[in-house]
Amino acid sequence: MCGCSFNAAGLGDDTGGIDGSATSSGAPTSTGTTDAMTTSVTDATGSDGPTSSGTDPTTTGPTTGLTTTTDPTASPMCGDGSVDPDEACDDGNDINDDGCKSDCTLNVCGDSIKGPSEGCDDGNMAPGDGCDETCSLETCGDGISDNGEECDDGNVVDDDECANNCTTAKCGNGLKQATEECDDGAGNSASAICTDECKVAVCGDTKTLEVVEECDDGNTDDKDGCTQACKLPECGDGFQQGAEECDDGNPDETDTCTTMCTTAKCGDGFVQDNEQCDDKNADDNDVCKNDCKLNAQIVFVTSGSFLGDLGGMGGADAKCMAAAAAGQLPGTYKAWLSTDGQDATNRLSHSGKPYYLPNGIKVAENWDDLVSPPLLAAINITETGDQAGGTTTVWTATEVNGTNWPSSDCTVWSAQGNNGFYGLRDATNEMWTKSGSSQPCKNKMAHLYCFQQ
C-alpha cells in the first residue's frame, strides 16, 4: 500500500497528474512544488504520514519537518534595521537616546530626549531654565544669568560686579570687589581691621579697632573723653581733661606743669626753677624748709672719676656743676680741692647750716663740724642719690682743716705729671680728705667732692 499526497488544486485538471512513489522503507515522500494548501492522507496502517507545508518555490528535496521562509512580498517596517524611504534612520532597536529613536526619527534638540551629542533636552527652546536652546547645560560662567544665578558676566575676574561663583558683589562675601577697600568675609566687624562696611579701619571712622585703638568717636575734639588719636585721656597726652590741672605732654618736672598733671607749686615734691628744694613735707626743720628753701648745704661725691689733669681749679668746679645739673640739684657747687697757692677753706663758703647728702643723710652740723672729724656720715652718695661705685679715692690735696696738703696737686690739677694726694670716700675720720697717700696723676682715676655754695 502506498501513501499518497494530493494537490487539491490539481484534481480534475487536464493532466490529472498524480505523482506517487514509495521508498524502500514504505514511508511516503512528497516532491515538487506545492501551493499554500496541502492535503494529508492517512496510509493503510492507520498512521498519519508526514505533512508537507508551503515552501519557497525554489525549495526542493526531501524534508523531515516544517520549513519556514520569509515572504519576499512582506511590507517594510520601522525596526527592521533597514532605512526605508520614509525613515530618517533605522538601527533595529527601540532605544530612544542613541541617535535614532524607536520611531525611526533622529534625535534632535527639543524632542525632550537627550541625544548622544546633547548636554540636555527639556523639550523647549527657552533659555534660563537650566537647558538652553542649543540643548547645552546652562552653567556659571557661560555669560547668561540663569538657573538661580544672581549674575553671569562670562569672565574669570573675581573683583568686578559679578564674582566667579555668579553672585553679585556684596560686602561680606570674602571677595574684595568694586568699591570695597577690603573684605574678610565672616571676619568683617566694627572692631576688626576690615569693618562691617568693607572699609579699612582708620582712626576717626567711629569704629574702635581692637588692640590698636582705645576709642573712636569720629571727631577732632581732644577733650571729650576720646582724643583725635583714638586714645583714652591720660595725664601726659598733652590734653587737659577731667580733673587735670594742666597737661603739657612732657616729662619735665621743673616747668609749670608736673608729670602728675598738677600745676607746679612748692610742696609738690618737684623742684622748679624758683625753688631750691621740695621735699613734699611739712617739716620746717629738715633739709628743705616749707618755703622750698634749703635749710642745709648739699655735698656729694661725683659718680664719675677723672685723671689728675682736671683743667685746673676752674675745670674741677665745672665738673661739679655738670654733675649737679645731671642730678637736678639746685645751687652752685665747687670742688673740695687745694693747691700750693690756694686752700679749700678760702675757696668754699662756710655754712652755718647742716651739710646733707642728696639722699637726706646729714654729714655735719655746719662748717666747723665738717672740718672737725669724725663726720656724721661718709660722703659716698652721688649727685643722683645713689651709692658711688668704682674707685674709692677722691682727689683732694687738702688737710682736714681745709688747708693745702703741699707738694702733690698734679701741678695745680692741670697736668698728668707728678702725683696727687687723695682722700677715701667711705671714711668718716680725717682720711675722708687726707689718706696720707698720693697716686700718679697720669694713669690713676679719682672722684671729686662737691659742696654747695
C-alpha positions in Angstrom: 0.0 0.0 0.0 1.5 3.4 -0.8 1.0 6.7 0.9 -0.1 9.4 -1.5 -0.2 13.2 -1.4 -2.7 15.1 -3.5 -2.6 18.6 -4.7 -6.2 19.8 -4.2 -5.7 22.3 -6.9 -4.8 19.6 -9.4 -7.9 17.5 -9.1 -9.8 17.4 -12.4 -7.1 19.3 -14.3 -6.0 18.4 -17.9 -3.1 16.3 -16.8 -4.6 14.6 -13.9 -1.1 14.4 -12.7 -0.7 12.3 -9.7 2.8 11.5 -8.6 3.1 8.7 -6.2 6.1 6.8 -5.1 7.3 4.6 -2.2 10.5 4.3 -0.5 12.1 1.1 0.4 11.0 1.6 3.9 7.5 2.2 2.9 7.5 5.9 4.1 5.8 8.1 1.6 7.6 11.3 0.4 6.4 14.3 -1.5 8.3 16.2 -4.1 7.7 19.1 -6.4 6.0 22.4 -5.8 3.1 23.0 -3.5 0.5 25.7 -3.0 -0.3 27.2 0.2 -2.9 24.5 0.9 -1.7 20.9 1.4 -3.9 17.8 1.9 -2.6 14.9 4.0 -3.8 11.3 3.5 -3.6 8.5 6.1 -1.7 5.4 5.0 -3.0 1.9 5.2 -1.6 1.3 8.6 -3.8 4.0 10.1 -0.9 6.3 11.0 -0.6 9.8 9.7 2.2 10.3 7.2 4.4 13.3 7.2 2.9 16.6 6.2 4.3 18.9 3.6 3.9 22.6 4.1 4.1 25.5 1.9 7.7 26.4 0.9 9.5 28.8 -1.3 9.1 27.6 -4.9 12.8 27.2 -5.1 12.9 24.7 -2.3 13.1 21.1 -3.3 14.2 17.8 -2.0 13.3 15.6 0.9 12.0 17.2 4.2 11.9 15.7 7.6 9.8 18.6 9.4 8.4 22.1 9.0 10.4 24.6 7.0 9.8 28.5 7.5 10.8 31.1 4.9 10.5 34.9 4.6 7.9 36.1 2.3 9.6 38.4 -0.2 6.4 40.2 -0.7 6.1 41.3 3.0 5.8 45.1 3.6 8.9 47.1 5.0 8.6 48.3 8.7 10.5 50.6 11.3 12.8 48.5 13.4 13.8 46.0 10.7 17.3 47.6 10.6 16.9 48.8 7.0 16.4 52.5 6.3 13.3 52.8 4.1 12.4 55.9 2.1 10.0 57.2 4.7 12.5 56.6 7.6 15.3 59.1 8.8 17.1 56.2 10.4 16.6 52.6 11.4 19.1 51.0 13.9 16.9 47.9 14.5 16.4 48.7 18.2 13.9 50.5 20.4 16.4 52.7 22.3 15.5 56.4 22.1 18.7 58.2 23.1 21.3 56.6 20.8 20.8 59.0 17.9 18.0 57.0 16.3 14.7 56.8 18.1 12.3 53.9 18.2 10.1 55.6 15.6 13.0 55.8 13.2 13.4 59.5 13.5 16.7 61.2 14.5 17.4 62.6 18.0 17.1 66.4 17.6 17.3 69.3 20.1 13.9 70.0 21.5 12.4 66.5 21.3 12.7 66.0 25.1 15.1 63.1 24.6 18.7 63.7 25.5 20.7 62.6 22.4 24.3 61.5 22.3 25.6 65.0 21.4 23.3 66.9 23.7 24.0 68.0 27.3 20.3 68.2 28.0 16.9 68.3 26.3 13.9 69.7 28.1 11.7 69.9 25.1 11.7 73.7 24.7 13.9 76.4 23.3 13.6 78.7 26.3 16.9 79.7 27.9 17.2 80.3 31.7 15.7 77.0 32.8 18.9 75.1 33.1 18.9 73.8 29.5 19.4 76.4 26.7 18.1 76.5 23.1 21.1 74.5 21.9 20.5 71.7 24.4 23.6 72.6 26.4 23.5 72.8 30.2 23.5 76.3 31.5 26.4 76.8 33.9 28.0 79.7 35.8 30.5 81.4 33.5 28.6 81.0 30.3 27.6 84.7 30.2 23.9 84.0 30.7 22.3 84.7 34.0 20.1 81.7 34.6 19.2 78.8 36.8 19.3 80.6 40.1 22.4 82.7 39.3 22.5 86.3 40.6 24.6 87.3 37.6 26.9 85.8 35.0 29.4 88.0 33.2 31.2 85.1 31.5 34.6 86.1 32.8 37.0 84.9 35.4 37.6 88.3 37.1 36.6 87.9 40.7 36.8 91.6 41.8 34.3 93.1 39.4 30.5 93.4 39.9 29.9 89.7 39.3 32.1 87.1 41.1 33.3 83.9 39.6 30.6 82.0 41.5 27.9 84.1 39.7 26.9 86.1 42.8 26.7 89.9 42.7 29.4 91.9 44.5 28.4 92.4 48.2 30.3 93.3 51.4 30.9 90.1 53.4 31.4 87.6 50.7 35.1 87.4 51.3 36.0 88.9 47.9 37.3 92.5 47.6 35.1 93.8 44.8 34.2 97.0 43.1 34.4 99.9 45.6 35.3 97.8 48.6 38.6 98.6 50.4 38.7 95.1 51.9 36.5 92.1 52.6 37.4 89.4 55.1 34.1 87.7 54.9 33.0 86.5 58.3 36.0 88.3 59.8 34.5 91.7 59.0 33.4 93.6 62.1 33.2 97.0 63.6 36.3 96.3 65.7 38.3 94.5 63.0 40.9 95.8 60.6 38.2 95.4 57.9 35.0 96.8 59.1 31.4 95.5 58.5 31.2 98.1 55.7 34.2 96.6 54.0 36.4 99.7 54.8 39.9 99.6 56.2 39.7 100.7 59.8 41.2 104.1 60.5 41.2 106.4 63.5 38.2 108.7 63.1 35.8 106.3 61.4 33.8 105.8 64.7 34.7 102.1 64.8 37.1 101.1 67.6 39.7 98.8 66.1 40.7 96.2 68.7 44.2 96.4 70.2 45.2 99.4 68.1 42.6 101.9 69.2 41.3 102.6 72.7 38.3 104.6 71.4 36.9 106.2 68.3 34.3 108.9 68.4 34.8 110.1 64.9 35.6 113.8 65.8 38.6 116.0 66.4 37.7 117.1 69.9 40.6 116.2 72.2 38.7 117.0 75.4 35.6 114.9 75.1 36.9 111.6 76.5 38.5 110.3 73.3 41.3 112.1 71.6 41.7 112.5 67.9 44.5 110.0 68.2 41.8 107.5 69.3 43.3 107.2 72.8 41.5 107.5 76.1 42.5 110.6 78.0 45.5 110.2 80.4 47.9 112.5 82.1 50.8 113.3 79.8 48.9 113.1 76.5 49.1 116.9 76.1 45.3 117.5 76.5 43.9 118.8 79.8 40.8 116.8 80.6 38.8 115.8 83.6 40.4 116.5 86.9 43.8 117.6 85.4 45.0 121.0 86.4 47.3 121.0 83.3 48.8 118.7 80.8 51.8 119.8 78.8 52.6 116.3 77.5 56.3 116.3 78.6 58.3 114.7 81.4 59.9 117.9 82.6 59.3 118.3 86.3 60.9 121.7 86.5 58.4 123.6 84.3 54.9 124.9 85.3 53.1 121.6 84.9 54.3 118.4 86.6 54.1 114.9 85.3 51.2 114.4 87.6 49.3 117.0 85.6 49.2 119.4 88.5 50.3 123.0 88.4 53.8 123.4 89.8 53.9 124.7 93.4 56.1 124.4 96.5 55.4 121.2 98.3 54.5 119.1 95.3 57.8 117.2 95.5 59.3 118.6 92.3 62.0 121.3 92.3 61.0 124.1 89.9 63.3 126.9 88.8 62.3 129.2 91.6 62.8 126.6 94.3 66.0 125.4 96.0 64.4 122.2 97.1 61.0 120.5 97.6 60.7 117.5 99.9 56.9 117.5 99.9 56.5 117.5 103.6 55.6 120.0 106.4 58.8 119.6 108.5 60.4 123.1 108.5 63.5 121.9 110.4 64.8 119.3 107.9 67.0 119.9 104.8 64.2 121.6 102.9 62.1 124.3 104.6 58.4 124.6 103.9 59.1 127.6 101.6 61.2 125.3 99.4 64.4 126.9 100.5 67.3 124.8 101.6 67.8 124.6 105.3 71.2 123.0 104.6 74.1 122.8 102.2 74.3 119.8 99.9 77.5 117.8 99.5 78.1 114.8 97.3 80.8 112.8 95.6 80.8 112.7 91.8 79.6 109.5 90.1 82.4 109.9 87.6 86.1 109.6 88.2 88.9 111.6 86.5 92.7 111.7 85.8 94.7 114.3 87.7 94.5 116.8 84.8 91.2 118.3 85.8 91.6 121.5 83.8 92.8 123.4 86.8 90.6 124.5 89.7 88.1 126.0 87.3 87.9 122.7 85.4 87.2 120.8 88.6 84.4 123.3 89.6 82.8 122.8 86.2 82.8 119.1 86.6 80.9 119.6 89.9 78.4 121.8 88.3 77.8 119.4 85.4 77.2 116.5 87.9 74.8 118.7 90.0 72.8 119.5 86.9 72.6 115.8 85.9 71.3 115.1 89.4 68.9 118.1 89.2 70.4 119.6 92.3 69.8 123.3 92.9 72.5 125.9 93.5 76.2 126.5 92.7 78.9 123.9 93.5 82.7 123.9 93.9 85.2 121.1 94.3 86.9 120.4 97.6 90.5 120.9 96.3 93.6 122.8 97.3 96.8 123.8 95.6 100.1 125.2 96.8 98.7 128.7 96.3 95.0 128.2 97.2 93.3 126.5 100.1 89.9 124.9 100.0 88.9 126.7 103.1 89.4 130.0 101.2 87.6 128.8 98.1 84.4 127.4 99.7 81.7 129.2 101.8 81.5 128.3 105.4 77.9 127.4 106.1 76.2 127.7 109.5 73.6 125.2 108.2 74.0 121.5 108.2 75.6 119.6 105.3 73.4 116.9 103.8 73.9 114.3 101.2 71.3 114.2 98.3 69.6 111.3 99.9 68.8 113.4 103.0 71.6 112.0 105.3 73.3 114.6 107.5 77.1 114.7 107.1 77.9 117.6 109.5 76.0 120.2 111.5 78.0 123.1 110.0 81.4 124.1 108.6 83.2 123.8 111.9 81.8 120.4 112.4 82.8 119.4 108.9 86.5 120.2 109.5 86.5 118.6 112.9 86.1 114.8 112.3 84.5 112.4 112.6 81.8 113.1 110.1 78.3 112.1 110.9 78.2 110.1 107.6 80.7 109.3 104.9 80.4 111.4 101.7 79.8 108.4 99.4 76.5 109.4 97.8 76.5 110.7 94.3 74.6 113.6 92.7 71.8 111.2 91.8 71.3 110.0 95.4 72.9 106.6 94.7 75.9 104.8 96.3 79.1 105.7 94.5 80.9 102.9 92.7 84.4 102.3 91.2 87.5 103.5 92.9 87.2 104.8 96.5 89.8 107.5 96.0 88.9 111.2 95.8 91.3 114.0 94.6 91.8 116.5 97.5 95.4 117.7 98.3 93.6 119.2 101.3 94.2 118.8 105.0 91.3 118.0 107.4 91.0 121.7 108.3 90.7 122.8 104.6 94.2 124.0 104.0 96.6 122.8 101.3 98.3 119.4 101.7 101.5 120.6 100.0 103.6 119.3 97.1 101.2 116.9 95.4 98.4 118.6 93.4 99.1 117.2 89.9 100.7 120.5 89.0 97.8 122.6 90.1 95.4 120.0 88.7 96.4 120.8 85.1 98.9 118.2 84.2 99.3 114.5 84.1 102.8 114.6 85.6 103.7 114.1 89.2 101.4 112.8 91.9 98.3 113.9 93.7 97.0 113.5 97.3 93.7 111.8 97.7 91.1 111.0 100.4 88.8 108.0 100.8 85.1 108.4 100.2 84.0 105.8 102.7 85.9 107.2 105.6 84.4 109.4 108.3 87.7 110.2 110.1 90.3 112.6 108.8 91.0 110.1 106.0 87.9 111.3 104.2 90.2 114.1 102.9 93.7 113.1 103.9 94.5 109.4 103.4 98.2 110.1 103.8 98.9 108.7 100.3 99.3 110.0 96.7 99.0 108.4 93.3 100.2 109.2 89.8 98.1 111.8 88.0 98.5 110.4 84.5 97.1 106.9 85.0 95.1 106.9 88.1 91.4 107.9 88.4 89.7 109.5 91.4 86.4 111.2 92.2 85.7 114.8 93.4 83.9 116.1 96.5 81.4 118.8 95.5 80.0 121.4 98.0 77.0 123.6 97.5 77.8 127.3 98.0 
